[in-house]
Amino acid sequence: MTTTAPSLPAHVSERIVEVGPIQARVLVAGTGDPVLFLHGAGGLFWDPFLESLAAGHTVYAVEHPGGAGSDANALEHLPGIWELVLFYDELLDALGLDAVSAVGHSFGGMVAAELAANSPRRVSKLVLIAPIGLWLDEHPIPDIAGIPPAALPGLVLANPDSPLAAALAPPADDPQALFEAAMRMASILHFIWPIPDKGLDRRIHRVAAPTLLLWGAQDKLVDPAYADAFRSRLRDARVHVVDGAGHLPPLEQPAATRDAVLAFLDGREA
């Protein structure tokens, strides 16, 4: 939900990968076992969380098709979530990756879970950070397209008065930032509107990968009650709740999020 992309560090390479008729934008850095990172509605940015993952892994961070930096015509070839999952399966082939650990945030968590359900052998470990994809009537997920900008910090941040709040909406006087934010939102809504329940509940039992469900304790966008909903449907899952974080734990509590995710990926859990 940040607005403008800073220049990439020198050690991060930007690749354009041909996936059928679609050109995928992938940021790659690090050495070690491969980690596929799938971002949420805020877009793809190389931030300290990805930097920490790349310290001991080779990170492949992918821009969802249709986003501001991706193939503008991609969504014509991807009418629904099923085609998007097949796109990511084919992307892994194009990258020469037989199996990966997958880390996904929010919408990216939904896609990572769908990928792990569709191709259980391709995902060795799964990290879902406040994922969408399930639906609880008692905890409806707001329509993100209809959230007024002024209300967004209160839904996604534990402290809506923190400096992060200013980064959640593009500057009103920056047409390029407004355009890119609109493209990012449209690319996500294409797959989740009007609600993000697209049948994952019928497929999630196929996920074989050990899974870490990481949630911000103060998440008002995707209630922490969804952590138990996901855990109850997965074969091997554990929940880690980060206090002082809403829907954006990697930004609000970067150290706690980094430590929990790396301990899980590296098999150092207590």
KOLTI-49192 format. One line per 3 residues: their letters; for each residue x, y, z of N, C-alpha, C. Coordinates in Angstrom, 1 decimal, decimal comma, padded with zeros to 4 digits. Layout:
N
A	X:Y:Z:X:Y:Z:X:Y:Z | ...
# end
This chain:
270
MTT	000,8:-001,2:000,0:000,0:000,0:000,0:000,9:001,3:000,0 | 002,2:001,1:-000,2:003,0:002,2:-000,5:002,8:002,8:-001,9 | 003,3:003,9:-002,2:002,9:004,6:-003,4:003,9:004,7:-004,5
TAP	005,1:005,1:-004,1:006,1:005,2:-005,2:007,3:004,3:-005,0 | 007,8:003,7:-006,1:008,8:002,7:-006,0:010,2:003,4:-006,0 | 011,0:003,2:-004,9:012,4:003,7:-004,9:013,2:002,9:-005,9
SLP	014,4:003,4:-006,3:015,2:002,6:-007,2:015,7:001,4:-006,5 | 016,0:000,4:-007,3:016,4:-000,9:-006,7:017,8:-000,9:-006,3 | 018,2:-001,6:-005,2:019,6:-001,7:-004,8:020,4:-002,4:-005,9
AHV	021,6:-002,2:-005,9:022,5:-002,7:-007,0:022,5:-004,2:-007,1 | 022,3:-004,8:-005,9:022,4:-006,3:-005,9:021,1:-007,0:-006,3 | 020,0:-006,2:-006,5:018,7:-006,8:-006,9:018,6:-006,6:-008,4
SER	018,4:-007,7:-009,1:018,2:-007,7:-010,6:016,7:-007,7:-010,9 | 016,4:-007,0:-011,9:015,0:-007,0:-012,4:014,9:-007,8:-013,7 | 014,1:-008,8:-013,7:014,0:-009,7:-014,9:012,6:-009,6:-015,5
IVE	012,5:-009,7:-016,8:011,3:-009,8:-017,5:011,2:-011,2:-018,1 | 010,3:-012,0:-017,6:010,2:-013,4:-018,0:009,0:-013,7:-018,8 | 009,2:-014,3:-019,9:008,1:-014,7:-020,8:007,4:-015,9:-020,3
VGP	006,1:-015,7:-020,0:005,2:-016,8:-019,6:004,0:-016,9:-020,5 | 004,2:-017,7:-021,6:003,2:-017,8:-022,6:003,1:-016,4:-023,2 | 001,9:-015,8:-023,3:001,7:-014,5:-023,9:002,0:-013,3:-023,0
IQA	002,4:-013,6:-021,7:002,5:-012,6:-020,7:004,0:-012,4:-020,3 | 004,4:-011,1:-020,1:005,7:-010,8:-019,7:005,6:-010,5:-018,2 | 006,3:-011,3:-017,4:006,3:-011,2:-015,9:007,5:-010,4:-015,4
RVL	007,3:-009,5:-014,5:008,3:-008,8:-013,9:008,7:-009,4:-012,6 | 010,0:-009,8:-012,5:010,5:-010,5:-011,3:011,7:-009,8:-010,8 | 011,8:-009,6:-009,4:013,0:-009,0:-008,8:013,7:-010,2:-008,1
VAG	015,0:-010,3:-008,3:015,7:-011,5:-007,9:017,0:-011,0:-007,1 | 017,2:-011,6:-005,9:018,4:-011,3:-005,2:018,7:-012,4:-004,2 | 019,9:-012,5:-003,7:020,3:-013,4:-002,7:020,8:-014,7:-003,2
TGD	021,3:-015,5:-002,3:021,8:-016,9:-002,6:021,2:-017,9:-001,6 | 021,0:-019,1:-002,0:020,5:-020,1:-001,2:019,2:-020,7:-001,7 | 018,5:-021,4:-000,9:017,2:-022,0:-001,4:016,2:-021,0:-001,9
PVL	015,5:-021,3:-002,9:014,6:-020,3:-003,5:013,4:-020,0:-002,7 | 013,0:-018,8:-002,7:011,8:-018,3:-002,0:011,0:-017,5:-003,0 | 009,8:-017,9:-003,3:008,9:-017,1:-004,1:008,1:-016,1:-003,2
FLH	008,1:-014,8:-003,5:007,4:-013,9:-002,7:006,3:-013,2:-003,6 | 005,0:-013,3:-003,0:003,9:-012,7:-003,7:003,3:-011,6:-002,9 | 003,2:-010,4:-003,4:002,8:-009,3:-002,7:001,3:-009,1:-002,5
GAG	000,9:-008,1:-001,7:-000,5:-007,8:-001,5:-000,8:-006,6:-002,4 | -002,0:-005,9:-002,1:-002,5:-004,9:-002,9:-001,7:-003,6:-003,0 | -000,7:-003,5:-002,1:000,2:-002,3:-002,1:001,2:-002,3:-003,2
GLF	001,4:-003,5:-003,9:002,3:-003,5:-005,0:003,6:-004,2:-004,6 | 004,5:-004,3:-005,5:005,8:-004,9:-005,3:006,9:-003,8:-005,1 | 007,5:-003,9:-003,9:008,6:-003,0:-003,6:009,7:-003,8:-002,9
WDP	011,0:-003,5:-003,2:012,1:-004,1:-002,5:012,3:-003,4:-001,1 | 011,8:-004,0:-000,1:011,8:-003,4:001,2:012,7:-004,2:002,2 | 012,9:-003,7:003,4:013,7:-004,5:004,4:013,3:-005,9:004,6
FLE	012,0:-006,2:004,5:011,6:-007,6:004,7:012,2:-008,5:003,6 | 012,1:-008,1:002,4:012,6:-008,9:001,3:014,1:-008,9:001,4 | 014,7:-007,8:001,8:016,2:-007,8:002,0:016,6:-008,9:003,0
SLA	015,8:-009,0:004,1:016,2:-010,0:005,1:016,0:-011,4:004,6 | 015,0:-011,6:003,8:014,8:-013,0:003,2:016,0:-013,3:002,3 | 016,5:-012,3:001,6:017,6:-012,5:000,6:018,9:-012,7:001,3
AGH	019,0:-012,5:002,6:020,3:-012,7:003,3:020,7:-014,2:003,3 | 019,7:-015,1:003,2:020,0:-016,5:003,3:019,3:-017,3:002,2 | 018,6:-016,7:001,3:017,8:-017,4:000,3:017,9:-016,6:-001,0
TVY	017,6:-017,3:-002,1:017,4:-016,6:-003,4:015,9:-016,2:-003,5 | 015,7:-014,9:-003,4:014,3:-014,4:-003,5:013,9:-014,1:-004,9 | 012,7:-014,6:-005,3:012,1:-014,3:-006,5:010,8:-013,5:-006,2
AVE	010,8:-012,2:-006,3:009,6:-011,4:-005,9:008,9:-011,0:-007,2 | 007,7:-011,4:-007,4:007,0:-011,3:-008,6:005,9:-010,2:-008,6 | 005,8:-009,4:-009,6:004,7:-008,4:-009,7:003,5:-009,1:-010,3
HPG	002,4:-009,0:-009,6:001,2:-009,7:-010,1:000,8:-009,1:-011,5 | 000,4:-010,0:-012,4:000,0:-009,5:-013,7:-001,0:-008,4:-013,6 | -000,8:-007,4:-014,5:-001,7:-006,2:-014,5:-001,3:-005,1:-013,6
GAG	-000,3:-005,3:-012,8:000,2:-004,2:-011,9:001,0:-003,1:-012,7 | 001,3:-002,1:-012,1:001,9:-000,9:-012,8:003,2:-001,2:-013,5 | 004,0:-002,1:-013,0:005,2:-002,4:-013,6:005,2:-003,7:-014,5
SDA	004,0:-004,3:-014,7:003,9:-005,5:-015,4:003,3:-005,3:-016,8 | 003,1:-006,4:-017,4:002,5:-006,4:-018,8:001,0:-005,8:-018,7 | 000,8:-004,7:-019,3:-000,5:-004,0:-019,2:-001,6:-004,8:-019,8
NAL	-001,3:-005,8:-020,7:-002,4:-006,6:-021,3:-002,5:-007,9:-020,7 | -001,9:-008,2:-019,6:-001,8:-009,5:-019,0:-003,2:-010,0:-018,6 | -004,0:-009,1:-018,0:-005,3:-009,5:-017,5:-006,3:-010,0:-018,6
EHL	-006,0:-009,7:-019,8:-006,8:-010,2:-020,9:-006,7:-011,7:-021,0 | -005,5:-012,3:-020,6:-005,3:-013,7:-020,7:-005,6:-014,4:-019,4 | -006,0:-013,7:-018,4:-006,2:-014,3:-017,1:-007,5:-013,9:-016,5
PGI	-008,6:-014,5:-017,0:-009,9:-014,1:-016,6:-010,3:-014,4:-015,1 | -009,6:-015,3:-014,5:-009,9:-015,6:-013,1:-008,8:-016,2:-012,3 | -009,1:-016,6:-011,0:-008,0:-017,0:-010,1:-007,3:-018,3:-010,6
WEL	-008,1:-019,2:-011,3:-007,5:-020,4:-011,7:-006,4:-020,2:-012,8 | -006,7:-019,3:-013,7:-005,7:-019,0:-014,7:-004,5:-018,3:-014,1 | -004,7:-017,5:-013,0:-003,6:-016,9:-012,4:-002,7:-017,9:-011,7
VLF	-003,3:-018,9:-011,1:-002,5:-020,0:-010,4:-001,7:-020,7:-011,5 | -002,3:-021,0:-012,6:-001,6:-021,7:-013,7:-000,4:-020,8:-014,2 | -000,7:-019,5:-014,3:000,4:-018,6:-014,7:001,6:-018,7:-013,7
YDE	001,4:-018,8:-012,4:002,5:-018,9:-011,5:003,2:-020,2:-011,6 | 002,4:-021,3:-011,8:003,0:-022,6:-012,0:003,9:-022,6:-013,3 | 003,5:-022,0:-014,3:004,3:-021,9:-015,5:005,5:-020,9:-015,3
LLD	005,3:-019,9:-014,5:006,4:-019,0:-014,2:007,5:-019,8:-013,5 | 007,2:-020,6:-012,6:008,2:-021,4:-011,9:009,0:-022,3:-012,9 | 008,3:-022,8:-013,9:009,0:-023,6:-015,0:009,9:-022,7:-015,7
ALG	009,5:-021,5:-016,0:010,3:-020,5:-016,8:011,5:-020,1:-016,0 | 011,4:-020,1:-014,7:012,5:-019,7:-013,8:013,4:-020,9:-013,5 | 013,0:-022,1:-013,9:013,8:-023,3:-013,7:013,7:-023,7:-012,2
LDA	012,6:-023,5:-011,6:012,4:-023,8:-010,2:011,4:-025,0:-010,0 | 011,9:-026,1:-009,6:011,0:-027,2:-009,4:010,2:-027,1:-008,2 | 010,8:-026,6:-007,1:010,1:-026,4:-005,8:010,6:-025,2:-005,1
VSA	009,8:-024,5:-004,4:010,2:-023,3:-003,7:009,5:-023,3:-002,3 | 010,0:-022,4:-001,4:009,2:-021,9:-000,3:008,5:-020,7:-000,8 | 007,2:-020,6:-000,5:006,4:-019,5:-000,9:005,9:-018,6:000,2
VGH	006,1:-017,3:000,1:005,7:-016,4:001,1:004,8:-015,4:000,4 | 003,6:-015,3:001,0:002,6:-014,4:000,4:001,9:-013,5:001,4 | 001,6:-012,3:001,1:001,0:-011,3:002,0:-000,4:-011,0:001,4
SFG	-001,4:-011,1:002,2:-002,8:-010,7:001,9:-003,3:-011,4:000,6 | -003,5:-010,6:-000,5:-003,9:-011,3:-001,8:-002,8:-012,2:-002,2 | -001,5:-011,8:-002,0:-000,4:-012,7:-002,4:-000,5:-014,0:-001,6
GMV	-000,9:-014,0:-000,3:-001,1:-015,2:000,5:-002,2:-016,1:-000,1 | -003,3:-015,5:-000,5:-004,3:-016,3:-001,2:-003,8:-017,0:-002,4 | -003,0:-016,3:-003,2:-002,4:-016,9:-004,4:-001,4:-018,0:-004,1
AAE	-000,6:-017,7:-003,1:000,4:-018,7:-002,6:-000,3:-020,0:-002,1 | -001,4:-019,8:-001,4:-002,2:-021,0:-000,9:-002,8:-021,8:-002,1 | -003,3:-021,0:-003,0:-003,9:-021,7:-004,2:-002,8:-022,4:-005,0
LAA	-001,6:-021,9:-005,1:-000,5:-022,5:-005,8:-000,2:-023,8:-005,1 | -000,1:-023,7:-003,8:000,3:-024,9:-003,0:-000,7:-026,0:-003,0 | -002,0:-025,6:-003,2:-003,1:-026,5:-003,3:-003,1:-027,2:-004,7
NSP	-002,9:-026,4:-005,7:-002,9:-026,9:-007,1:-001,7:-027,8:-007,4 | -000,5:-027,4:-006,9:000,8:-028,1:-007,1:001,5:-028,4:-005,8 | 001,0:-029,3:-005,0:001,6:-029,6:-003,7:003,0:-029,8:-003,7
RRV	003,5:-030,5:-004,7:005,0:-030,8:-004,8:005,9:-029,6:-005,1 | 005,3:-028,5:-005,5:006,1:-027,4:-005,9:006,4:-026,5:-004,8 | 005,6:-026,6:-003,7:005,8:-025,7:-002,5:006,2:-026,5:-001,3
SKL	007,5:-026,3:-000,9:008,0:-027,1:000,2:007,7:-026,5:001,5 | 007,6:-025,2:001,7:007,1:-024,5:002,9:006,3:-023,3:002,4 | 005,3:-022,9:003,3:004,4:-021,9:002,9:004,2:-020,9:004,1
VLI	004,4:-019,7:003,8:004,2:-018,6:004,8:003,1:-017,7:004,3 | 002,0:-017,6:005,0:000,9:-016,8:004,7:000,8:-015,7:005,7 | 001,0:-014,4:005,3:000,9:-013,3:006,1:-000,4:-012,6:005,9
API	-001,3:-012,7:006,9:-002,7:-012,2:006,8:-003,3:-012,4:005,5 | -003,4:-013,7:005,1:-004,0:-014,0:003,7:-005,5:-013,8:003,7 | -006,0:-013,5:002,5:-007,4:-013,5:002,2:-007,7:-014,9:001,5
GLW	-008,9:-015,1:001,1:-009,2:-016,3:000,4:-010,3:-017,1:001,0 | -010,5:-017,0:002,3:-011,6:-017,7:003,0:-012,6:-016,6:003,4 | -013,8:-017,0:003,9:-014,9:-016,1:004,3:-015,6:-016,6:005,5
LDE	-015,6:-015,7:006,5:-016,4:-015,9:007,7:-017,5:-014,9:007,8 | -018,7:-015,3:007,9:-019,8:-014,4:007,9:-019,7:-013,4:009,1 | -019,2:-013,9:010,2:-019,1:-013,1:011,4:-017,9:-012,1:011,4
HPI	-017,1:-012,3:010,4:-015,9:-011,4:010,2:-015,8:-011,0:008,7 | -016,7:-010,3:008,1:-016,6:-010,0:006,7:-015,4:-009,1:006,4 | -014,8:-009,4:005,3:-013,6:-008,6:004,8:-014,2:-007,5:004,0
PDI	-013,8:-006,2:004,4:-014,3:-005,1:003,6:-013,9:-005,1:002,2 | -014,7:-004,5:001,3:-014,4:-004,3:-000,1:-013,3:-003,2:-000,2 | -012,1:-003,6:-000,5:-011,0:-002,7:-000,5:-011,2:-001,6:-001,5
AGI	-012,0:-001,8:-002,6:-012,2:-000,8:-003,6:-013,1:000,3:-003,0 | -013,9:000,0:-002,0:-014,8:001,0:-001,5:-014,3:001,7:-000,2 | -013,1:001,5:000,2:-012,6:002,1:001,5:-012,1:003,5:001,2
PPA	-012,6:004,5:001,8:-012,1:005,8:001,6:-010,7:005,9:002,1 | -009,9:006,7:001,4:-008,5:006,8:001,8:-008,3:007,2:003,2 | -009,1:008,1:003,7:-009,0:008,5:005,1:-009,2:007,4:006,1
ALP	-010,0:006,4:005,7:-010,3:005,3:006,6:-009,3:004,1:006,6 | -008,4:004,1:005,5:-007,5:003,0:005,3:-006,5:002,8:006,5 | -005,9:003,8:007,0:-004,9:003,6:008,1:-005,6:002,9:009,3
GLV	-006,8:003,3:009,6:-007,5:002,7:010,8:-007,8:001,2:010,6 | -007,9:000,7:009,3:-008,1:-000,7:009,0:-006,9:-001,5:009,0 | -005,8:-000,9:008,5:-004,6:-001,8:008,2:-003,4:-001,5:009,2
LAN	-003,5:-000,5:010,0:-002,4:-000,2:010,9:-002,8:-000,3:012,3 | -002,0:-000,9:013,1:-002,2:-000,9:014,6:-002,3:000,5:015,2 | -001,4:001,4:014,7:-001,4:002,8:015,1:-001,7:003,6:013,8
PDS	-002,9:004,0:013,6:-003,2:004,8:012,4:-002,6:006,2:012,4 | -002,0:006,6:013,5:-001,4:007,9:013,5:000,1:007,8:013,3 | 000,6:006,6:013,0:002,1:006,4:012,8:002,5:007,1:011,4
PLA	003,8:007,3:011,2:004,3:007,8:010,0:003,9:007,0:008,8 | 003,7:005,7:009,0:003,3:004,8:007,9:002,0:005,2:007,2 | 001,1:005,9:008,0:-000,2:006,2:007,4:-000,1:007,1:006,2
AAL	000,9:008,0:006,2:001,1:008,9:005,1:001,5:008,2:003,8 | 002,0:007,0:003,9:002,5:006,3:002,8:001,4:005,4:002,1 | 000,2:005,3:002,8:-000,8:004,4:002,3:-001,6:005,0:001,1
APP	-001,6:006,3:000,9:-002,3:006,8:-000,2:-001,4:007,7:-001,1 | -001,5:007,6:-002,4:-000,6:008,3:-003,3:-000,9:009,8:-003,1 | 000,1:010,7:-003,3:-000,1:012,1:-003,2:-001,1:012,6:-004,3
ADD	-002,1:013,4:-003,8:-003,1:013,9:-004,7:-002,6:014,7:-005,9 | -001,4:015,2:-005,7:-000,8:016,1:-006,8:000,2:015,3:-007,7 | 000,2:014,0:-007,6:001,2:013,2:-008,3:000,4:012,3:-009,3
PQA	000,1:012,7:-010,5:-000,7:011,9:-011,4:-000,1:010,5:-011,7 | 001,2:010,4:-011,8:001,8:009,1:-012,0:001,6:008,1:-010,9 | 001,8:008,6:-009,7:001,5:007,8:-008,5:000,1:007,4:-008,4
LFE	-000,8:008,3:-008,7:-002,3:008,0:-008,7:-002,6:006,9:-009,7 | -002,0:007,0:-010,9:-002,2:006,0:-012,0:-001,7:004,7:-011,6 | -000,5:004,6:-011,0:000,1:003,3:-010,7:-000,7:002,7:-009,5
AAM	-001,2:003,5:-008,6:-002,0:002,9:-007,5:-003,3:002,4:-008,0 | -003,9:003,1:-009,0:-005,1:002,6:-009,6:-004,9:001,3:-010,3 | -003,8:001,2:-011,0:-003,5:-000,1:-011,8:-003,3:-001,2:-010,8
RMA	-002,6:-001,0:-009,7:-002,4:-002,0:-008,7:-003,7:-002,5:-008,2 | -004,5:-001,6:-007,8:-005,8:-002,0:-007,2:-006,7:-002,7:-008,2 | -006,7:-002,3:-009,5:-007,5:-002,9:-010,5:-007,0:-004,3:-010,7
SIL	-005,7:-004,5:-010,7:-005,1:-005,9:-010,9:-005,5:-006,9:-009,9 | -005,7:-006,4:-008,6:-006,1:-007,3:-007,5:-007,6:-007,5:-007,6 | -008,4:-006,4:-007,8:-009,9:-006,5:-007,8:-010,3:-007,4:-008,9
HFI	-009,5:-007,5:-010,0:-009,9:-008,4:-011,1:-010,1:-009,8:-010,7 | -009,3:-010,2:-009,6:-009,4:-011,6:-009,2:-010,2:-011,8:-007,9 | -010,5:-010,8:-007,2:-011,2:-011,0:-005,9:-012,6:-010,3:-005,7
WPI	-012,9:-009,4:-006,7:-014,2:-008,7:-006,6:-015,4:-009,7:-006,8 | -016,5:-009,6:-006,1:-016,8:-008,7:-005,0:-016,3:-009,1:-003,7 | -016,1:-010,4:-003,5:-015,5:-010,9:-002,2:-014,4:-011,9:-002,6
PDK	-013,4:-012,1:-001,7:-012,2:-012,9:-002,0:-012,4:-014,4:-001,8 | -013,7:-014,8:-001,6:-013,9:-016,3:-001,5:-014,2:-016,8:-002,9 | -013,1:-017,4:-003,5:-013,2:-017,9:-004,9:-013,0:-019,5:-004,9
GLD	-013,3:-020,1:-003,8:-013,3:-021,6:-003,7:-012,1:-022,2:-003,1 | -011,2:-021,4:-002,5:-010,0:-021,9:-001,8:-010,4:-022,9:-000,7 | -011,6:-022,7:-000,1:-012,0:-023,6:001,0:-012,2:-025,0:000,5
RRI	-012,5:-025,2:-000,8:-012,7:-026,5:-001,4:-011,4:-027,2:-001,8 | -010,3:-026,4:-001,9:-009,0:-026,9:-002,4:-007,9:-026,9:-001,3 | -008,1:-026,2:-000,3:-007,0:-026,0:000,7:-006,5:-027,2:001,3
HRV	-007,4:-028,3:001,4:-007,0:-029,5:002,0:-005,8:-030,2:001,2 | -005,6:-029,8:000,0:-004,6:-030,4:-000,8:-003,2:-029,9:-000,5 | -003,1:-028,8:000,2:-001,8:-028,2:000,6:-001,0:-029,2:001,5
AAP	000,2:-029,6:001,0:001,0:-030,5:001,8:002,1:-029,8:002,6 | 002,4:-028,6:002,2:003,6:-027,9:002,8:003,3:-027,5:004,2 | 004,3:-027,7:005,1:004,2:-027,0:006,4:004,0:-025,5:006,3
TLL	003,1:-025,0:007,1:002,6:-023,6:006,8:002,7:-022,8:008,1 | 003,2:-021,6:007,9:003,2:-020,6:009,0:002,2:-019,5:008,6 | 001,2:-019,3:009,6:000,2:-018,3:009,4:000,6:-017,1:010,3
LWG	001,0:-016,0:009,8:001,4:-014,9:010,6:000,4:-013,7:010,5 | 000,0:-013,3:011,6:-001,1:-012,3:011,7:-000,7:-011,1:012,6 | -001,1:-009,9:012,2:-001,0:-008,8:013,2:-002,2:-008,9:014,1
AQD	-001,9:-008,7:015,4:-002,9:-008,8:016,4:-004,0:-007,8:016,3 | -003,7:-006,6:015,7:-004,6:-005,5:015,5:-005,1:-005,4:014,1 | -005,1:-006,4:013,3:-005,6:-006,4:012,0:-007,1:-006,2:011,9
KLV	-007,5:-005,1:011,4:-009,0:-004,8:011,3:-009,5:-005,0:009,9 | -008,6:-005,3:008,9:-009,0:-005,6:007,6:-009,4:-007,1:007,4 | -008,4:-007,9:007,8:-008,6:-009,4:007,8:-008,5:-009,8:009,2
DPA	-009,6:-010,0:009,9:-009,6:-010,3:011,4:-008,7:-011,5:011,7 | -008,0:-011,4:012,8:-007,1:-012,6:013,2:-007,9:-013,9:013,4 | -009,2:-013,8:013,5:-010,0:-015,0:013,6:-009,8:-015,9:012,3
YAD	-009,4:-015,3:011,2:-009,1:-016,1:010,0:-007,9:-017,0:010,2 | -007,0:-016,7:011,2:-005,9:-017,5:011,4:-006,3:-018,9:011,8 | -007,3:-019,0:012,7:-007,8:-020,3:013,1:-008,5:-021,0:012,0
AFR	-009,2:-020,2:011,1:-010,0:-020,7:010,0:-009,0:-021,4:009,0 | -007,9:-020,7:008,8:-006,9:-021,4:007,9:-006,3:-022,6:008,6 | -005,9:-022,4:009,8:-005,2:-023,5:010,5:-006,0:-024,8:010,5
SRL	-007,3:-024,6:010,8:-008,2:-025,8:010,9:-008,3:-026,5:009,5 | -008,0:-025,9:008,5:-008,2:-026,5:007,1:-006,9:-027,0:006,6 | -005,8:-026,8:007,2:-004,4:-027,2:006,7:-003,9:-028,4:007,5
RDA	-003,1:-029,2:006,8:-002,6:-030,4:007,5:-001,6:-030,1:008,5 | -000,7:-029,1:008,3:000,4:-028,9:009,1:000,6:-027,4:009,2 | 000,0:-026,7:010,2:000,1:-025,3:010,2:000,2:-024,8:011,7
RVH	000,9:-023,7:011,8:001,1:-023,1:013,1:000,8:-021,6:012,9 | 000,3:-020,9:014,0:000,0:-019,5:014,0:000,9:-018,7:014,8 | 001,4:-017,6:014,2:002,2:-016,6:015,0:001,6:-015,3:014,9
VVD	001,2:-014,7:016,0:000,5:-013,4:016,1:001,5:-012,4:016,5 | 001,6:-011,3:015,8:002,5:-010,2:016,0:001,8:-009,1:016,7 | 002,1:-008,8:017,9:001,5:-007,6:018,6:002,0:-006,3:018,1
GAG	001,2:-005,3:018,1:001,6:-004,0:017,6:001,6:-003,9:016,1 | 000,9:-004,8:015,4:000,8:-004,8:014,0:-000,7:-005,0:013,5 | -001,0:-004,4:012,5:-002,3:-004,6:011,9:-002,2:-005,5:010,7
HLP	-002,6:-005,0:009,5:-002,6:-005,9:008,3:-001,2:-005,9:007,6 | -000,3:-005,1:008,1:001,0:-004,9:007,5:002,2:-005,3:008,4 | 002,2:-006,5:009,0:003,3:-006,8:009,9:004,7:-006,5:009,4
PLE	005,0:-006,8:008,1:006,4:-006,6:007,7:006,8:-005,1:007,8 | 005,9:-004,2:007,7:006,2:-002,8:007,8:006,1:-002,2:009,2 | 005,1:-002,7:009,9:004,9:-002,2:011,3:005,8:-002,8:012,3
QPA	006,0:-004,1:012,2:006,9:-004,8:013,1:007,9:-005,6:012,4 | 008,8:-005,0:011,7:009,7:-005,7:010,8:010,6:-006,7:011,5 | 011,1:-006,4:012,6:012,0:-007,4:013,3:011,3:-008,6:013,7
ATR	010,1:-008,4:014,4:009,4:-009,6:014,8:008,9:-010,4:013,6 | 008,5:-009,8:012,6:008,0:-010,5:011,4:009,2:-011,3:010,8 | 010,3:-010,6:010,6:011,5:-011,2:010,0:011,9:-012,4:010,8
DAV	012,0:-012,3:012,1:012,5:-013,4:013,0:011,6:-014,6:012,9 | 010,3:-014,4:012,9:009,4:-015,5:012,9:009,4:-016,2:011,5 | 009,5:-015,4:010,4:009,5:-016,1:009,1:010,8:-016,8:008,9
LAF	011,9:-016,2:009,2:013,2:-016,8:009,0:013,4:-018,1:009,8 | 012,9:-018,0:011,1:013,0:-019,2:011,9:012,2:-020,4:011,3 | 011,1:-020,0:010,8:010,3:-021,1:010,1:010,9:-021,6:008,9
LDG	011,3:-020,7:008,0:012,0:-021,2:006,7:013,2:-022,0:007,0 | 014,0:-021,6:008,0:015,3:-022,2:008,2:015,2:-023,3:009,3 | 014,0:-023,7:009,7:013,8:-024,8:010,6:014,4:-024,6:012,0
REA	014,3:-023,3:012,5:014,8:-023,0:013,8:013,7:-022,6:014,8 | 012,6:-023,1:014,5:011,5:-022,8:015,4:011,7:-023,5:016,8 | 011,2:-022,8:017,8:011,4:-023,3:019,2:010,4:-024,5:019,3
# end
